[in-house]
Structure formats: structure tokens, C-alpha cells
Amino acid sequence: MKRILVTGGAGFIGSHLCERLLNENNEVICLDNYFTGSRDNIVHLINNPRFELVRHDVINPFMAEVDEIYNLACPASPVHYQYNAIKTIKTSIMGAINMLGLAKRTKATILQASTSEVYGDPAVHPQHESYWGNVNPIGIRSCYDEGKRCAETLFMDYHRQNEVDIKIVRIFNTYGPRMHPQDGRVVSNFIVQALQNKDLTIYGDGKQTRSFQYVDDLVEGMMRMMNTPKSFIGPVNIGNPHEFTMLELAEKIIQLTRSSSKITFLPLPSDDPKQRRPNISLAKKMLKDWEPKIQLEEGLKKTIAYFKEKQKT
């Protein structure tokens, strides 16, 4: 049994991670300030005697005795991270400093949930870990993009200077149950609109592409990364390499929801990447042949069922 801290543990991804860690008989401390996370996501875990919920903002130091730390705390959708851009970048940077300090003191292994956004609007496709990216440091998305890039820098410097045992994963678009219905991300947007028979809004011409990873595949990848040898620190892309246009995604969701929705087009937001797809050859090699198991249609059906149930409550 390990004692594991998950920052952002009441969020979409964090709640699934907490659940899986508990199922494997670990003690879990879930840290969240509820800016985008919700007690609803982890209410089914609260009575578990190995689960501890703490309301806390990672901008402030936190003390506990732990074996492992998963640092997920940070709003991840443009709607939320642009709401308070300064707080977003502080969360990434100060959160990393505080959690790295905790890892240094307790000699815990710490995993940073970084993002495909570190590649910006990529000039290399698909993206591999050695690509340095094409990021606008002064754009409206940079509070998130650059915050995560700086967090990676801090992780590497704590490792080189203080020998902290670190892991870095770069997460590509992830979807599934417990997504925030108003988070502005494309999968949740389309599903909510389709279930209400409203027009699905596509920004740009709909030809821009993304790859979509189901949350269970991500959690599996993160846990395998945490358990790699100390000599392997990453960064590692964790994502689904199957690529879809926004138009294809919208049409698939209309079909699966049997919606009467139409598709409308709006201008593309500033700094929005035109394509995004991971090269996952390193993950396959280093994470015990990890690769996504749940493909888009199966994952969308599970996510649609969750949003249908949420509409009833």
C-alpha cells in the first residue's frame, strides 16, 4: 500500500485517477480548491477509509507524508484557464514548486501532468517528444501553454539540482464521464448541444484535427509511467493517435445521440492549433506496450450516457 497525493483530484481526470488508485488498495489524499473540480466527482469515494479529501489551493504549500504525487491541479479548458489568466499560470508554476518541494522533503516520486499544448500550433505532425513546439508566449492561451512549459522546466531542474525522482507526461485531448458540461471543450460542447437539439458550433471550417483519448486509457498510461524505473523520467506523450476533423466529430455525435441538431460555423479563436496528434512510439516502448484500448465510438457512447444521466438530475 502506498500513500498517494493527487492534486486536482476532484477534477475530471483526477477523480478517475483517485478511483483507480483506491481500487488498487492505495491510500489517497485528494487535494482540490474546487475551481473546476467538484465534490460530485468524488462523492462516491468519501466513505472509503483510505480516501482523504482536502480543500486546498496548490499555490500555497502543503505538508503530508506521501510516497507518490500526481500533480494535476490546473484548469485545462480555455473557458476556465482564460477566466483568470494570472491565477492559471500561478497554479502551474507555484503548484509545481510547492509539490516539488514536498517531493524533495519526503523523497516521493512526483508525476507532472503536462499537456500537448506545450507543442503550440505544431509545425511537425504528428508530434513527438523531441519537438520543441511552436508556442506564442504572449497569446491568450499562453497562461496555460507557457505555465505547463515552465512546470516541465522546474521538474527537470529539481531533478538535476536536487535529485528529485520525477516523471513527465504530455496529455493529449482526453474525454469521458465527469467532464464539466460548461468547460468549452469540443467533446462536451457537442454532446450537450446535441442532447438539447441545439446547433453544434464549429469554430473555423471544421477541417482542423484533434485526436481524442478516453480517460481510462490516460489513467492507465499515467500509472504505468509512475511505475517506470527511476532512470526514465520522460516526457512521454499519452494520447490516442487516431485523428479526426471537428466536422467528423460533430457528425458522429449527432448520429450517436440521434439528435436533430444542425452544424453552424463561427470564426476560429486566436492561437487555436490547426492539427494535433501524438506520436506514441515512446509510450509503447517504455510503458509495457501501453496503447489506447477504447476507440472513439465506444468512448463517446459512455460519455453521452453520462451526460444524459446528468440532465436528469
N, C-alpha and C positions, 0 to 999 in steps of 0.2 A: 504493500500500500504506500502510495506517495501522497504528499500534501502539495496540492497544485493550486496556484493562484491564476485566475483568469480575469484580466482587466477587460471591461466592456462585456462582462459575462451575461448581462441581461439583454444584450442586443440580439439581432437576428442570427449571426454566426456564433457569437459567444454562447448563447443559450443551447444551441445544438452541441457545441463542444463540451459544455458543463455536463450535459446529459450523458454524453458518451463516456466521459471520464468517470462519472459516478457509476455507470454500468460496468466499468472495468475495475470497480472496488477501490477507487481512489478517494481521498478526502479533497474537497473542492471549496476554495474560497472564491466567491463571485463578487467582483468589485464593479460598481456601476454608479454613475451620477444621474441616470435616467433622462439624459438629454434626448437621445434617440432610442435607448433601451427601454424596456417595460417589465414591470413585475409580472405581467400576464405571461411573458415568455418563459418565466422560470417558476411560476406559482406551483406547478406540479412537482417541483423538486424540493420545496421548502421544508416539508416534513421528513426528508431524508436526513438521518442523524449525521451523515458525513458531508452535508452541504451547509455552507455558511454564507449568508448574504450580507454584504456591507455596502451601505450607501457612501460613496467616496469619489472624489474627483482626482484623477491621476496627476493633475497639475500640482497637487500637494503630495509630500512624501507619505509613504505608507509603510508600517512596520508589521512584519509577521515572520514566522519561521516556516520556510517553504523549501521544497525540493525542486520544483519547476515553476516557471512563469510563462504564461501565454499573454503577450501584450497586444490586445486587440482594440483597446479603447481609442476611438476616434470616429466622428460621424463620417459616413462613407458615400453619401449621395450628395450631388451638387446642391439640391434644395437645402439640405441641412448644413453642409460644411460652408456654404456661402452666406448662411444666415448671420454668422459671426465669424468672419474670416480670421480675425486675430486670435480668437479663442481656439479655433481649429488648429492653427499652426502651433499655438502654445501646447495644446493637448498632445500633438505628435512629438514635439521637442522636449518639453518639460516632463511629459509622461515617460518618454524613453529614458531621460536622465534619472528620474526617480526610480523606475523599475530596474534599470541597470545598476543603480546604487544598491538596491535591495538584493539583486542577484550577486553582486560583489560581496556583500556582507555575509549572505547565507550560503555562498558557493552553490547557488541554484543554477540550473540550465535555463536560459531565457530565450524564447522564440518571439521574433518580431513579425507581426502580420503586416508586411509591406504590400505593395499594390502594383498592378500593371500600369498604373498611372505614372510610375517613375519613367516609363518609356515615352510619355507625352504623345504627340501625334507622330507615330513612328515612321521613319524613312526606311526601315528594314522590316521585312514581312516574310514569315512570321517572326515574332520577337524571341530572341534567345538571350540568356543571362549576360553574355559578354557585350551586348549592345548598350551603349551609354545613354541613349534616348535623345529626344528632340522636344525639350520642355521649355515653355515660356515662363521665365521666372517672375514676370510682373503681370501675368494674366489673371482673370477672375477665378481660375481653377488652381492657381499656384499655391494658395494656402494649404491645399490638400497635397498636390503633387510634390511641392518642394518640402513640405513638412515631413512627408514619408521618405523623401530622398535624404533629408538631414538626419532622420531617425536611423536610416541604414548607416550613415557616416558615423553617428555616435556609437552604434553597436560595434562597428569594425574597430573604432578607436578604443573602446573599453576592452575589446578582446586583445588588441595589440599591446595596449599600455598596462592593463590590469589583469590580463589573462582570464577575463570573464568568459564562461562557456556559453556561446551564442549560437543561434540558428536564425536564418532569414528566409522567409518565403514571400514570393510575389504573387498575390492573389489576383486572378482574372475574374471577369464578371461572374458573380455567383447569385443563384436564386433559390427559392424554396419556401416552405411554410415559415411563418413568423416574420416575413418581410413586412416592413412598415407600409401600410397602404398609401400613405401620402409622401413616400420618400423620393418620388420623382424619378426612380429608376425604371428602365423601359419595360421590364417584365411585369412588375407590379402595376405600373401605369396602364399597360394594355389590358391586363386581366381585370382590373377594377372597371375600366371603361367598357370592356366587352360585357361584363356581367350586368352592367347598368344599361346596356344597349345604346351607349353614347358613342360618338365618333372616336376612333382611335387616332391620336395625334402623332404624326411622324414629323420629326424635325429634319429639314433638308429634303433631299429627293428620295430618301429611303434606301439608297444603294450603299450607304455606309455599313460596315460589317462589325459584328462582335461574335465572340464565342461565349457560350453560356454553360456554366458548370453548376450541377446540382449540389446543394450544401453538404450532403452526406459524403460525397466524393472529396470535397475540400477538407472536411474534418478528418477523414481517413489520411489524407496527404499530410496534414499538419502534424498528426500524431506520429506518423511514420518518420517525419522529419525530426521531431523531438527525440526520437529513439535511435537516430543515426550515431555513428561513432563521433567522439569529441573532435576528431580531426576534420570532420566535414561540417562546414558552417553555412554553405550556400553563398549567394542567394539562389533559390530554386523557384522556377515558375510552377505554380499549381493552377491548372485551368483545363478546360476542355478544348482540344484543338479543332473541333468541328465548327465551321464558320458559317454564319447566316447573315443575310441582309436584314435591315429593320423591316422591310416590306414582307420578307418571308416570315419573320416572326409574327408580325401583325396578322397576316393571313392564317397562320397556323393557330393562333389564339382564337380568332373569330370562329374558325372551324371547330375547335375543341369545346368552346363554350356554347356553340350553336347560337351565336349572337346575331342580331340584325344590324350590328354596327357597320358603319362605313369608315373609310380611311380619309383623313384630311392631312394636309401638309402645311407646316409652319417653318419659318426661317431657322436655319441651323445656328445654335448658340456659339458664341465666341470660344475658340480653343477646343472645340469638340473634335476628338480624333476621328479620322475617316475610316480607319480599319484597326482591328486589334485581334490578334490570335497568338496563342503561346506556342513556342517550341518546347515540348515537354520531354525531350530525349534525356536530359539530365535527371529529371524526376524518375523516369522509368528505370534508369540505371542505378540511382542511389537509394531509392525508396522501395526496394523489394518488388520491383516490377509494378509499382503503382501506376494506374491509369484510370480515367473516369469510367465508371460502370453504368451510370444512369444517363441515357441519352435524352435529347430534348423533349420528345413527345411524352415519354414516361414521366419525366420530371415536371413538365407543365401540367399534366393531369393531377399530380399530387398537390401542386401549388394552387391550381384552380379549385380543387376540393377544399383546401384550407380557406381560401378567400370566400368561397360560398358559405362555409360554416361561420366565418366571421360576420358576414352580412346578417345572419340570423340573430346575432347577439347585440 
